[in-house]
């Protein structure tokens, strides 16, 4: 898996102070997407075990309390991203007690493959659905367009 950007301290992409990872690869390619640079799977830089370790360390850093981890992109549930995302969310669950995990995807919850669902079973909040330019609404919390749904899973 590749990623485009990692923010160790983020207050925009979910509630509270968070760590945020923007992964590469998106099949949806929604017109009006604000993050087109993340669409290609081979763009960005390789997600390494060292980067995974850094995210875990940042989430556990007591100097700056983080509420949790945000996964966005691109699409974290792109089939080629799922193995690395699953490994990361399992580690967060095991090594970062009390931290929540938010994930944005263009896939609908009702359409997920078993592998994608395995990831979703471990997260707290899923924001699903493609961005639809005609339904864009800047007043929406955590969503870009009104068709997208915030699923509070746990």
Secondary structure as UniProt FT lines:
FT   STRAND          2..10
FT   STRAND          18..23
FT   TURN            31..32
FT   TURN            34..35
FT   HELIX           36..38
FT   TURN            41..42
FT   STRAND          45..46
FT   HELIX           49..60
FT   STRAND          68..73
FT   TURN            76..77
FT   TURN            79..81
FT   HELIX           82..95
FT   TURN            97..98
FT   STRAND          100..104
FT   HELIX           109..111
FT   HELIX           114..120
FT   TURN            121..122
FT   STRAND          125..128
FT   HELIX           133..135
FT   TURN            138..139
FT   TURN            146..147
FT   STRAND          149..152
//
